[in-house]
C-alpha cells in the first residue's frame, strides 16, 4: 500500500525479466517536463534491482532527491531506454 518512497526503501516495480530487467542493474528515476515546444527528462533518484521475476522486480531505492511516487518513471542509468 505505500504510495511514496525515499532513500533506502525496498519497493516493487511492474517490469521484470520479460522487459530486460536483471538483478544488479541500476536505473535512474526521472520526471518528464513538457511544453508545447520541447520535452525534458530530469533524474532525481536511482534504484538497484535486488530480485527479478518475469513481470515484476524488487528494487532498493539508493538515492532520492525528493519523494518518489508509486507511478514514478525510471530508465537505464547508462542509456536513454525508458521503462
PDB file with one MODEL, atoms N, CA, C and O in Angstrom:
MODEL        1
ATOM      1  N   UNK A   1       0.670  -1.202   0.000  1.00  0.00           N
ATOM      2  CA  UNK A   1       0.000   0.000   0.000  1.00  0.00           C
ATOM      3  C   UNK A   1       0.729   1.308   0.000  1.00  0.00           C
ATOM      4  O   UNK A   1       0.067   2.340  -0.111  1.00  0.00           O
ATOM      5  N   UNK A   2       2.048   1.361   0.116  1.00  0.00           N
ATOM      6  CA  UNK A   2       2.736   2.658   0.139  1.00  0.00           C
ATOM      7  C   UNK A   2       2.616   3.342  -1.215  1.00  0.00           C
ATOM      8  O   UNK A   2       2.675   2.691  -2.258  1.00  0.00           O
ATOM      9  N   UNK A   3       2.446   4.657  -1.190  1.00  0.00           N
ATOM     10  CA  UNK A   3       2.316   5.437  -2.421  1.00  0.00           C
ATOM     11  C   UNK A   3       3.529   6.319  -2.674  1.00  0.00           C
ATOM     12  O   UNK A   3       3.731   6.794  -3.792  1.00  0.00           O
ATOM     13  N   UNK A   4       4.356   6.548  -1.620  1.00  0.00           N
ATOM     14  CA  UNK A   4       5.530   7.408  -1.748  1.00  0.00           C
ATOM     15  C   UNK A   4       6.731   6.700  -1.134  1.00  0.00           C
ATOM     16  O   UNK A   4       6.603   5.977  -0.146  1.00  0.00           O
ATOM     17  N   UNK A   5       7.905   6.919  -1.733  1.00  0.00           N
ATOM     18  CA  UNK A   5       9.104   6.208  -1.316  1.00  0.00           C
ATOM     19  C   UNK A   5      10.288   7.160  -1.238  1.00  0.00           C
ATOM     20  O   UNK A   5      10.275   8.223  -1.859  1.00  0.00           O
ATOM     21  N   UNK A   6      11.321   6.782  -0.469  1.00  0.00           N
ATOM     22  CA  UNK A   6      12.518   7.588  -0.361  1.00  0.00           C
ATOM     23  C   UNK A   6      13.749   6.707  -0.241  1.00  0.00           C
ATOM     24  O   UNK A   6      13.684   5.502  -0.481  1.00  0.00           O
ATOM     25  N   UNK A   7      14.879   7.316   0.134  1.00  0.00           N
ATOM     26  CA  UNK A   7      16.149   6.596   0.263  1.00  0.00           C
ATOM     27  C   UNK A   7      16.011   5.334   1.108  1.00  0.00           C
ATOM     28  O   UNK A   7      15.295   5.311   2.109  1.00  0.00           O
ATOM     29  N   UNK A   8      16.711   4.289   0.684  1.00  0.00           N
ATOM     30  CA  UNK A   8      16.807   3.020   1.416  1.00  0.00           C
ATOM     31  C   UNK A   8      15.482   2.293   1.561  1.00  0.00           C
ATOM     32  O   UNK A   8      15.324   1.482   2.474  1.00  0.00           O
ATOM     33  N   UNK A   9      14.533   2.562   0.688  1.00  0.00           N
ATOM     34  CA  UNK A   9      13.242   1.875   0.709  1.00  0.00           C
ATOM     35  C   UNK A   9      13.267   0.725  -0.292  1.00  0.00           C
ATOM     36  O   UNK A   9      13.757   0.875  -1.411  1.00  0.00           O
ATOM     37  N   UNK A  10      12.731  -0.427   0.123  1.00  0.00           N
ATOM     38  CA  UNK A  10      12.550  -1.543  -0.797  1.00  0.00           C
ATOM     39  C   UNK A  10      11.170  -1.370  -1.426  1.00  0.00           C
ATOM     40  O   UNK A  10      10.184  -1.145  -0.725  1.00  0.00           O
ATOM     41  N   UNK A  11      11.107  -1.477  -2.748  1.00  0.00           N
ATOM     42  CA  UNK A  11       9.851  -1.281  -3.475  1.00  0.00           C
ATOM     43  C   UNK A  11       9.736  -2.328  -4.581  1.00  0.00           C
ATOM     44  O   UNK A  11      10.666  -3.094  -4.831  1.00  0.00           O
ATOM     45  N   UNK A  12       8.600  -2.345  -5.225  1.00  0.00           N
ATOM     46  CA  UNK A  12       8.345  -3.266  -6.325  1.00  0.00           C
ATOM     47  C   UNK A  12       8.008  -2.466  -7.570  1.00  0.00           C
ATOM     48  O   UNK A  12       7.349  -1.428  -7.496  1.00  0.00           O
ATOM     49  N   UNK A  13       8.468  -2.959  -8.722  1.00  0.00           N
ATOM     50  CA  UNK A  13       8.162  -2.315  -9.998  1.00  0.00           C
ATOM     51  C   UNK A  13       7.435  -3.312 -10.895  1.00  0.00           C
ATOM     52  O   UNK A  13       7.602  -4.522 -10.745  1.00  0.00           O
ATOM     53  N   UNK A  14       6.641  -2.811 -11.814  1.00  0.00           N
ATOM     54  CA  UNK A  14       5.859  -3.652 -12.720  1.00  0.00           C
ATOM     55  C   UNK A  14       6.598  -3.938 -14.015  1.00  0.00           C
ATOM     56  O   UNK A  14       5.991  -3.997 -15.084  1.00  0.00           O
ATOM     57  N   UNK A  15       7.882  -4.113 -13.918  1.00  0.00           N
ATOM     58  CA  UNK A  15       8.719  -4.539 -15.043  1.00  0.00           C
ATOM     59  C   UNK A  15       9.592  -5.670 -14.523  1.00  0.00           C
ATOM     60  O   UNK A  15       9.978  -5.682 -13.354  1.00  0.00           O
ATOM     61  N   UNK A  16       9.901  -6.620 -15.397  1.00  0.00           N
ATOM     62  CA  UNK A  16      10.691  -7.760 -14.971  1.00  0.00           C
ATOM     63  C   UNK A  16      11.591  -8.281 -16.072  1.00  0.00           C
ATOM     64  O   UNK A  16      11.924  -7.560 -17.013  1.00  0.00           O
ATOM     65  N   UNK A  17      11.985  -9.550 -15.946  1.00  0.00           N
ATOM     66  CA  UNK A  17      12.925 -10.133 -16.900  1.00  0.00           C
ATOM     67  C   UNK A  17      12.385 -10.121 -18.330  1.00  0.00           C
ATOM     68  O   UNK A  17      13.166 -10.040 -19.277  1.00  0.00           O
ATOM     69  N   UNK A  18      11.062 -10.198 -18.503  1.00  0.00           N
ATOM     70  CA  UNK A  18      10.478 -10.119 -19.845  1.00  0.00           C
ATOM     71  C   UNK A  18      10.727  -8.749 -20.481  1.00  0.00           C
ATOM     72  O   UNK A  18      10.663  -8.607 -21.702  1.00  0.00           O
ATOM     73  N   UNK A  19      11.009  -7.742 -19.649  1.00  0.00           N
ATOM     74  CA  UNK A  19      11.291  -6.385 -20.127  1.00  0.00           C
ATOM     75  C   UNK A  19      12.785  -6.085 -20.143  1.00  0.00           C
ATOM     76  O   UNK A  19      13.188  -4.966 -20.458  1.00  0.00           O
ATOM     77  N   UNK A  20      13.613  -7.078 -19.804  1.00  0.00           N
ATOM     78  CA  UNK A  20      15.051  -6.888 -19.796  1.00  0.00           C
ATOM     79  C   UNK A  20      15.629  -6.485 -18.448  1.00  0.00           C
ATOM     80  O   UNK A  20      16.825  -6.208 -18.349  1.00  0.00           O
ATOM     81  N   UNK A  21      14.804  -6.447 -17.412  1.00  0.00           N
ATOM     82  CA  UNK A  21      15.272  -6.085 -16.068  1.00  0.00           C
ATOM     83  C   UNK A  21      15.983  -7.288 -15.453  1.00  0.00           C
ATOM     84  O   UNK A  21      15.445  -8.395 -15.438  1.00  0.00           O
ATOM     85  N   UNK A  22      17.199  -7.063 -14.944  1.00  0.00           N
ATOM     86  CA  UNK A  22      18.005  -8.134 -14.359  1.00  0.00           C
ATOM     87  C   UNK A  22      18.535  -7.705 -12.998  1.00  0.00           C
ATOM     88  O   UNK A  22      18.718  -6.516 -12.739  1.00  0.00           O
ATOM     89  N   UNK A  23      18.780  -8.679 -12.137  1.00  0.00           N
ATOM     90  CA  UNK A  23      19.361  -8.421 -10.814  1.00  0.00           C
ATOM     91  C   UNK A  23      20.695  -7.695 -10.975  1.00  0.00           C
ATOM     92  O   UNK A  23      21.511  -8.053 -11.824  1.00  0.00           O
ATOM     93  N   UNK A  24      20.901  -6.677 -10.154  1.00  0.00           N
ATOM     94  CA  UNK A  24      22.142  -5.916 -10.169  1.00  0.00           C
ATOM     95  C   UNK A  24      22.125  -4.692 -11.054  1.00  0.00           C
ATOM     96  O   UNK A  24      23.035  -3.868 -10.970  1.00  0.00           O
ATOM     97  N   UNK A  25      21.122  -4.544 -11.900  1.00  0.00           N
ATOM     98  CA  UNK A  25      21.037  -3.362 -12.754  1.00  0.00           C
ATOM     99  C   UNK A  25      20.657  -2.135 -11.938  1.00  0.00           C
ATOM    100  O   UNK A  25      19.910  -2.223 -10.963  1.00  0.00           O
ATOM    101  N   UNK A  26      21.181  -0.999 -12.351  1.00  0.00           N
ATOM    102  CA  UNK A  26      20.852   0.281 -11.724  1.00  0.00           C
ATOM    103  C   UNK A  26      20.030   1.102 -12.715  1.00  0.00           C
ATOM    104  O   UNK A  26      20.298   1.100 -13.917  1.00  0.00           O
ATOM    105  N   UNK A  27      19.034   1.797 -12.195  1.00  0.00           N
ATOM    106  CA  UNK A  27      18.172   2.648 -13.015  1.00  0.00           C
ATOM    107  C   UNK A  27      18.071   4.028 -12.402  1.00  0.00           C
ATOM    108  O   UNK A  27      18.175   4.191 -11.186  1.00  0.00           O
ATOM    109  N   UNK A  28      17.869   5.010 -13.244  1.00  0.00           N
ATOM    110  CA  UNK A  28      17.631   6.385 -12.802  1.00  0.00           C
ATOM    111  C   UNK A  28      16.125   6.604 -12.726  1.00  0.00           C
ATOM    112  O   UNK A  28      15.382   6.173 -13.608  1.00  0.00           O
ATOM    113  N   UNK A  29      15.682   7.273 -11.671  1.00  0.00           N
ATOM    114  CA  UNK A  29      14.275   7.671 -11.546  1.00  0.00           C
ATOM    115  C   UNK A  29      14.188   9.086 -12.093  1.00  0.00           C
ATOM    116  O   UNK A  29      15.011   9.934 -11.748  1.00  0.00           O
ATOM    117  N   UNK A  30      13.207   9.351 -12.938  1.00  0.00           N
ATOM    118  CA  UNK A  30      13.146  10.665 -13.586  1.00  0.00           C
ATOM    119  C   UNK A  30      11.726  11.203 -13.630  1.00  0.00           C
ATOM    120  O   UNK A  30      10.750  10.483 -13.420  1.00  0.00           O
ATOM    121  N   UNK A  31      11.650  12.478 -13.906  1.00  0.00           N
ATOM    122  CA  UNK A  31      10.376  13.147 -14.134  1.00  0.00           C
ATOM    123  C   UNK A  31      10.467  13.842 -15.482  1.00  0.00           C
ATOM    124  O   UNK A  31      11.513  14.382 -15.841  1.00  0.00           O
ATOM    125  N   UNK A  32       9.386  13.828 -16.214  1.00  0.00           N
ATOM    126  CA  UNK A  32       9.369  14.433 -17.542  1.00  0.00           C
ATOM    127  C   UNK A  32       8.590  15.740 -17.508  1.00  0.00           C
ATOM    128  O   UNK A  32       7.475  15.814 -16.991  1.00  0.00           O
ATOM    129  N   UNK A  33       9.203  16.756 -18.069  1.00  0.00           N
ATOM    130  CA  UNK A  33       8.571  18.068 -18.174  1.00  0.00           C
ATOM    131  C   UNK A  33       8.359  18.359 -19.655  1.00  0.00           C
ATOM    132  O   UNK A  33       9.279  18.226 -20.461  1.00  0.00           O
ATOM    133  N   UNK A  34       7.149  18.755 -20.002  1.00  0.00           N
ATOM    134  CA  UNK A  34       6.842  19.036 -21.404  1.00  0.00           C
ATOM    135  C   UNK A  34       6.223  20.415 -21.557  1.00  0.00           C
ATOM    136  O   UNK A  34       5.453  20.873 -20.713  1.00  0.00           O
ATOM    137  N   UNK A  35       6.578  21.055 -22.646  1.00  0.00           N
ATOM    138  CA  UNK A  35       5.943  22.305 -23.058  1.00  0.00           C
ATOM    139  C   UNK A  35       5.453  22.096 -24.483  1.00  0.00           C
ATOM    140  O   UNK A  35       5.609  21.008 -25.037  1.00  0.00           O
ATOM    141  N   UNK A  36       4.875  23.101 -25.068  1.00  0.00           N
ATOM    142  CA  UNK A  36       4.422  22.996 -26.458  1.00  0.00           C
ATOM    143  C   UNK A  36       5.591  22.811 -27.415  1.00  0.00           C
ATOM    144  O   UNK A  36       5.420  22.289 -28.517  1.00  0.00           O
ATOM    145  N   UNK A  37       6.772  23.237 -26.996  1.00  0.00           N
ATOM    146  CA  UNK A  37       7.931  23.251 -27.886  1.00  0.00           C
ATOM    147  C   UNK A  37       8.897  22.099 -27.627  1.00  0.00           C
ATOM    148  O   UNK A  37       9.476  21.560 -28.570  1.00  0.00           O
ATOM    149  N   UNK A  38       9.080  21.713 -26.360  1.00  0.00           N
ATOM    150  CA  UNK A  38      10.100  20.703 -26.057  1.00  0.00           C
ATOM    151  C   UNK A  38       9.718  19.850 -24.863  1.00  0.00           C
ATOM    152  O   UNK A  38       8.765  20.135 -24.138  1.00  0.00           O
ATOM    153  N   UNK A  39      10.500  18.788 -24.684  1.00  0.00           N
ATOM    154  CA  UNK A  39      10.315  17.873 -23.572  1.00  0.00           C
ATOM    155  C   UNK A  39      11.675  17.641 -22.917  1.00  0.00           C
ATOM    156  O   UNK A  39      12.688  17.552 -23.610  1.00  0.00           O
ATOM    157  N   UNK A  40      11.704  17.545 -21.602  1.00  0.00           N
ATOM    158  CA  UNK A  40      12.957  17.332 -20.885  1.00  0.00           C
ATOM    159  C   UNK A  40      12.737  16.306 -19.790  1.00  0.00           C
ATOM    160  O   UNK A  40      11.690  16.300 -19.143  1.00  0.00           O
ATOM    161  N   UNK A  41      13.709  15.442 -19.580  1.00  0.00           N
ATOM    162  CA  UNK A  41      13.652  14.428 -18.535  1.00  0.00           C
ATOM    163  C   UNK A  41      14.724  14.750 -17.497  1.00  0.00           C
ATOM    164  O   UNK A  41      15.896  14.904 -17.837  1.00  0.00           O
ATOM    165  N   UNK A  42      14.320  14.850 -16.234  1.00  0.00           N
ATOM    166  CA  UNK A  42      15.232  15.224 -15.160  1.00  0.00           C
ATOM    167  C   UNK A  42      15.323  14.082 -14.145  1.00  0.00           C
ATOM    168  O   UNK A  42      14.326  13.706 -13.527  1.00  0.00           O
ATOM    169  N   UNK A  43      16.524  13.540 -13.983  1.00  0.00           N
ATOM    170  CA  UNK A  43      16.748  12.476 -12.999  1.00  0.00           C
ATOM    171  C   UNK A  43      16.745  13.063 -11.593  1.00  0.00           C
ATOM    172  O   UNK A  43      17.334  14.117 -11.352  1.00  0.00           O
ATOM    173  N   UNK A  44      16.073  12.370 -10.656  1.00  0.00           N
ATOM    174  CA  UNK A  44      16.079  12.819  -9.268  1.00  0.00           C
ATOM    175  C   UNK A  44      16.236  11.676  -8.278  1.00  0.00           C
ATOM    176  O   UNK A  44      16.052  11.865  -7.076  1.00  0.00           O
ATOM    177  N   UNK A  45      16.576  10.493  -8.774  1.00  0.00           N
ATOM    178  CA  UNK A  45      16.788   9.361  -7.892  1.00  0.00           C
ATOM    179  C   UNK A  45      17.395   8.192  -8.639  1.00  0.00           C
ATOM    180  O   UNK A  45      17.616   8.252  -9.849  1.00  0.00           O
ATOM    181  N   UNK A  46      17.661   7.129  -7.898  1.00  0.00           N
ATOM    182  CA  UNK A  46      18.193   5.915  -8.515  1.00  0.00           C
ATOM    183  C   UNK A  46      17.730   4.698  -7.743  1.00  0.00           C
ATOM    184  O   UNK A  46      17.387   4.781  -6.564  1.00  0.00           O
ATOM    185  N   UNK A  47      17.725   3.566  -8.431  1.00  0.00           N
ATOM    186  CA  UNK A  47      17.327   2.321  -7.775  1.00  0.00           C
ATOM    187  C   UNK A  47      18.189   1.183  -8.283  1.00  0.00           C
ATOM    188  O   UNK A  47      18.777   1.259  -9.362  1.00  0.00           O
ATOM    189  N   UNK A  48      18.252   0.124  -7.484  1.00  0.00           N
ATOM    190  CA  UNK A  48      19.046  -1.055  -7.784  1.00  0.00           C
ATOM    191  C   UNK A  48      18.128  -2.266  -7.737  1.00  0.00           C
ATOM    192  O   UNK A  48      17.366  -2.423  -6.783  1.00  0.00           O
ATOM    193  N   UNK A  49      18.185  -3.127  -8.751  1.00  0.00           N
ATOM    194  CA  UNK A  49      17.335  -4.315  -8.814  1.00  0.00           C
ATOM    195  C   UNK A  49      17.915  -5.400  -7.898  1.00  0.00           C
ATOM    196  O   UNK A  49      19.058  -5.827  -8.064  1.00  0.00           O
ATOM    197  N   UNK A  50      17.104  -5.833  -6.935  1.00  0.00           N
ATOM    198  CA  UNK A  50      17.509  -6.873  -5.985  1.00  0.00           C
ATOM    199  C   UNK A  50      17.063  -8.263  -6.416  1.00  0.00           C
ATOM    200  O   UNK A  50      17.772  -9.245  -6.192  1.00  0.00           O
ATOM    201  N   UNK A  51      15.891  -8.345  -7.034  1.00  0.00           N
ATOM    202  CA  UNK A  51      15.304  -9.627  -7.448  1.00  0.00           C
ATOM    203  C   UNK A  51      14.396  -9.359  -8.635  1.00  0.00           C
ATOM    204  O   UNK A  51      13.701  -8.343  -8.667  1.00  0.00           O
ATOM    205  N   UNK A  52      14.394 -10.256  -9.612  1.00  0.00           N
ATOM    206  CA  UNK A  52      13.560 -10.056 -10.802  1.00  0.00           C
ATOM    207  C   UNK A  52      12.786 -11.323 -11.141  1.00  0.00           C
ATOM    208  O   UNK A  52      13.341 -12.421 -11.170  1.00  0.00           O
ATOM    209  N   UNK A  53      11.511 -11.148 -11.392  1.00  0.00           N
ATOM    210  CA  UNK A  53      10.601 -12.184 -11.870  1.00  0.00           C
ATOM    211  C   UNK A  53      10.244 -11.817 -13.320  1.00  0.00           C
ATOM    212  O   UNK A  53      10.664 -10.761 -13.794  1.00  0.00           O
ATOM    213  N   UNK A  54       9.493 -12.645 -14.025  1.00  0.00           N
ATOM    214  CA  UNK A  54       9.165 -12.321 -15.420  1.00  0.00           C
ATOM    215  C   UNK A  54       8.456 -10.970 -15.619  1.00  0.00           C
ATOM    216  O   UNK A  54       8.746 -10.268 -16.588  1.00  0.00           O
ATOM    217  N   UNK A  55       7.538 -10.597 -14.726  1.00  0.00           N
ATOM    218  CA  UNK A  55       6.758  -9.373 -14.962  1.00  0.00           C
ATOM    219  C   UNK A  55       6.890  -8.331 -13.862  1.00  0.00           C
ATOM    220  O   UNK A  55       6.196  -7.315 -13.903  1.00  0.00           O
ATOM    221  N   UNK A  56       7.761  -8.552 -12.876  1.00  0.00           N
ATOM    222  CA  UNK A  56       7.963  -7.568 -11.810  1.00  0.00           C
ATOM    223  C   UNK A  56       9.324  -7.764 -11.169  1.00  0.00           C
ATOM    224  O   UNK A  56       9.994  -8.772 -11.397  1.00  0.00           O
ATOM    225  N   UNK A  57       9.724  -6.796 -10.367  1.00  0.00           N
ATOM    226  CA  UNK A  57      11.033  -6.878  -9.713  1.00  0.00           C
ATOM    227  C   UNK A  57      10.990  -6.157  -8.369  1.00  0.00           C
ATOM    228  O   UNK A  57      10.174  -5.263  -8.144  1.00  0.00           O
ATOM    229  N   UNK A  58      11.880  -6.567  -7.498  1.00  0.00           N
ATOM    230  CA  UNK A  58      12.082  -5.918  -6.205  1.00  0.00           C
ATOM    231  C   UNK A  58      13.303  -5.029  -6.346  1.00  0.00           C
ATOM    232  O   UNK A  58      14.342  -5.464  -6.843  1.00  0.00           O
ATOM    233  N   UNK A  59      13.179  -3.771  -5.904  1.00  0.00           N
ATOM    234  CA  UNK A  59      14.277  -2.813  -6.050  1.00  0.00           C
ATOM    235  C   UNK A  59      14.554  -2.122  -4.722  1.00  0.00           C
ATOM    236  O   UNK A  59      13.697  -2.056  -3.841  1.00  0.00           O
ATOM    237  N   UNK A  60      15.765  -1.613  -4.602  1.00  0.00           N
ATOM    238  CA  UNK A  60      16.156  -0.780  -3.468  1.00  0.00           C
ATOM    239  C   UNK A  60      16.365   0.624  -4.006  1.00  0.00           C
ATOM    240  O   UNK A  60      17.136   0.828  -4.945  1.00  0.00           O
ATOM    241  N   UNK A  61      15.683   1.587  -3.416  1.00  0.00           N
ATOM    242  CA  UNK A  61      15.895   2.976  -3.817  1.00  0.00           C
ATOM    243  C   UNK A  61      17.180   3.436  -3.148  1.00  0.00           C
ATOM    244  O   UNK A  61      17.247   3.547  -1.924  1.00  0.00           O
ATOM    245  N   UNK A  62      18.189   3.701  -3.948  1.00  0.00           N
ATOM    246  CA  UNK A  62      19.514   4.043  -3.426  1.00  0.00           C
ATOM    247  C   UNK A  62      19.725   5.543  -3.291  1.00  0.00           C
ATOM    248  O   UNK A  62      20.613   5.986  -2.562  1.00  0.00           O
ATOM    249  N   UNK A  63      18.909   6.329  -3.993  1.00  0.00           N
ATOM    250  CA  UNK A  63      19.004   7.793  -3.879  1.00  0.00           C
ATOM    251  C   UNK A  63      17.677   8.397  -4.292  1.00  0.00           C
ATOM    252  O   UNK A  63      17.060   7.971  -5.267  1.00  0.00           O
ATOM    253  N   UNK A  64      17.246   9.395  -3.538  1.00  0.00           N
ATOM    254  CA  UNK A  64      16.058  10.157  -3.941  1.00  0.00           C
ATOM    255  C   UNK A  64      16.232  11.586  -3.454  1.00  0.00           C
ATOM    256  O   UNK A  64      16.298  11.847  -2.253  1.00  0.00           O
ATOM    257  N   UNK A  65      16.304  12.505  -4.407  1.00  0.00           N
ATOM    258  CA  UNK A  65      16.434  13.920  -4.078  1.00  0.00           C
ATOM    259  C   UNK A  65      15.109  14.490  -3.586  1.00  0.00           C
ATOM    260  O   UNK A  65      15.070  15.554  -2.968  1.00  0.00           O
ATOM    261  N   UNK A  66      14.033  13.774  -3.864  1.00  0.00           N
ATOM    262  CA  UNK A  66      12.702  14.124  -3.365  1.00  0.00           C
ATOM    263  C   UNK A  66      11.876  12.844  -3.346  1.00  0.00           C
ATOM    264  O   UNK A  66      12.361  11.787  -3.751  1.00  0.00           O
ATOM    265  N   UNK A  67      10.653  12.931  -2.887  1.00  0.00           N
ATOM    266  CA  UNK A  67       9.789  11.765  -2.774  1.00  0.00           C
ATOM    267  C   UNK A  67       9.519  11.142  -4.142  1.00  0.00           C
ATOM    268  O   UNK A  67       9.226  11.839  -5.113  1.00  0.00           O
ATOM    269  N   UNK A  68       9.624   9.828  -4.194  1.00  0.00           N
ATOM    270  CA  UNK A  68       9.312   9.073  -5.403  1.00  0.00           C
ATOM    271  C   UNK A  68       7.901   8.524  -5.238  1.00  0.00           C
ATOM    272  O   UNK A  68       7.612   7.829  -4.264  1.00  0.00           O
ATOM    273  N   UNK A  69       7.042   8.829  -6.168  1.00  0.00           N
ATOM    274  CA  UNK A  69       5.646   8.363  -6.122  1.00  0.00           C
ATOM    275  C   UNK A  69       5.527   7.001  -6.798  1.00  0.00           C
ATOM    276  O   UNK A  69       6.357   6.635  -7.629  1.00  0.00           O
ATOM    277  N   UNK A  70       4.495   6.261  -6.435  1.00  0.00           N
ATOM    278  CA  UNK A  70       4.292   4.907  -6.954  1.00  0.00           C
ATOM    279  C   UNK A  70       4.267   4.855  -8.477  1.00  0.00           C
ATOM    280  O   UNK A  70       4.699   3.859  -9.057  1.00  0.00           O
ATOM    281  N   UNK A  71       3.785   5.877  -9.129  1.00  0.00           N
ATOM    282  CA  UNK A  71       3.719   5.883 -10.601  1.00  0.00           C
ATOM    283  C   UNK A  71       4.985   6.474 -11.223  1.00  0.00           C
ATOM    284  O   UNK A  71       4.967   6.877 -12.386  1.00  0.00           O
ATOM    285  N   UNK A  72       6.075   6.531 -10.470  1.00  0.00           N
ATOM    286  CA  UNK A  72       7.314   7.115 -10.971  1.00  0.00           C
ATOM    287  C   UNK A  72       7.862   6.389 -12.183  1.00  0.00           C
ATOM    288  O   UNK A  72       7.595   5.205 -12.386  1.00  0.00           O
ATOM    289  N   UNK A  73       8.630   7.107 -12.984  1.00  0.00           N
ATOM    290  CA  UNK A  73       9.240   6.551 -14.189  1.00  0.00           C
ATOM    291  C   UNK A  73      10.718   6.315 -13.932  1.00  0.00           C
ATOM    292  O   UNK A  73      11.348   7.045 -13.167  1.00  0.00           O
ATOM    293  N   UNK A  74      11.265   5.295 -14.574  1.00  0.00           N
ATOM    294  CA  UNK A  74      12.687   5.018 -14.438  1.00  0.00           C
ATOM    295  C   UNK A  74      13.247   4.604 -15.779  1.00  0.00           C
ATOM    296  O   UNK A  74      12.528   4.136 -16.662  1.00  0.00           O
ATOM    297  N   UNK A  75      14.564   4.791 -15.912  1.00  0.00           N
ATOM    298  CA  UNK A  75      15.241   4.459 -17.166  1.00  0.00           C
ATOM    299  C   UNK A  75      16.628   3.926 -16.852  1.00  0.00           C
ATOM    300  O   UNK A  75      17.163   4.132 -15.762  1.00  0.00           O
ATOM    301  N   UNK A  76      17.186   3.249 -17.813  1.00  0.00           N
ATOM    302  CA  UNK A  76      18.529   2.712 -17.658  1.00  0.00           C
ATOM    303  C   UNK A  76      19.493   3.836 -17.311  1.00  0.00           C
ATOM    304  O   UNK A  76      19.465   4.890 -17.947  1.00  0.00           O
ATOM    305  N   UNK A  77      20.331   3.634 -16.329  1.00  0.00           N
ATOM    306  CA  UNK A  77      21.279   4.657 -15.906  1.00  0.00           C
ATOM    307  C   UNK A  77      22.340   4.909 -16.963  1.00  0.00           C
ATOM    308  O   UNK A  77      22.968   5.968 -16.963  1.00  0.00           O
ATOM    309  N   UNK A  78      22.555   3.955 -17.866  1.00  0.00           N
ATOM    310  CA  UNK A  78      23.624   4.105 -18.869  1.00  0.00           C
ATOM    311  C   UNK A  78      23.110   4.434 -20.265  1.00  0.00           C
ATOM    312  O   UNK A  78      23.903   4.530 -21.201  1.00  0.00           O
ATOM    313  N   UNK A  79      21.786   4.611 -20.426  1.00  0.00           N
ATOM    314  CA  UNK A  79      21.240   4.943 -21.742  1.00  0.00           C
ATOM    315  C   UNK A  79      19.948   5.724 -21.574  1.00  0.00           C
ATOM    316  O   UNK A  79      19.556   6.068 -20.459  1.00  0.00           O
ATOM    317  N   UNK A  80      19.303   5.994 -22.672  1.00  0.00           N
ATOM    318  CA  UNK A  80      18.035   6.707 -22.616  1.00  0.00           C
ATOM    319  C   UNK A  80      16.839   5.763 -22.730  1.00  0.00           C
ATOM    320  O   UNK A  80      15.726   6.218 -22.996  1.00  0.00           O
ATOM    321  N   UNK A  81      17.045   4.454 -22.534  1.00  0.00           N
ATOM    322  CA  UNK A  81      15.952   3.482 -22.595  1.00  0.00           C
ATOM    323  C   UNK A  81      15.011   3.710 -21.424  1.00  0.00           C
ATOM    324  O   UNK A  81      15.442   3.689 -20.271  1.00  0.00           O
ATOM    325  N   UNK A  82      13.742   3.927 -21.702  1.00  0.00           N
ATOM    326  CA  UNK A  82      12.746   4.203 -20.672  1.00  0.00           C
ATOM    327  C   UNK A  82      11.925   2.969 -20.383  1.00  0.00           C
ATOM    328  O   UNK A  82      11.534   2.244 -21.298  1.00  0.00           O
ATOM    329  N   UNK A  83      11.657   2.725 -19.088  1.00  0.00           N
ATOM    330  CA  UNK A  83      10.828   1.591 -18.682  1.00  0.00           C
ATOM    331  C   UNK A  83       9.618   2.071 -17.918  1.00  0.00           C
ATOM    332  O   UNK A  83       8.796   1.261 -17.490  1.00  0.00           O
TER     333      UNK A  83
ENDMDL
END
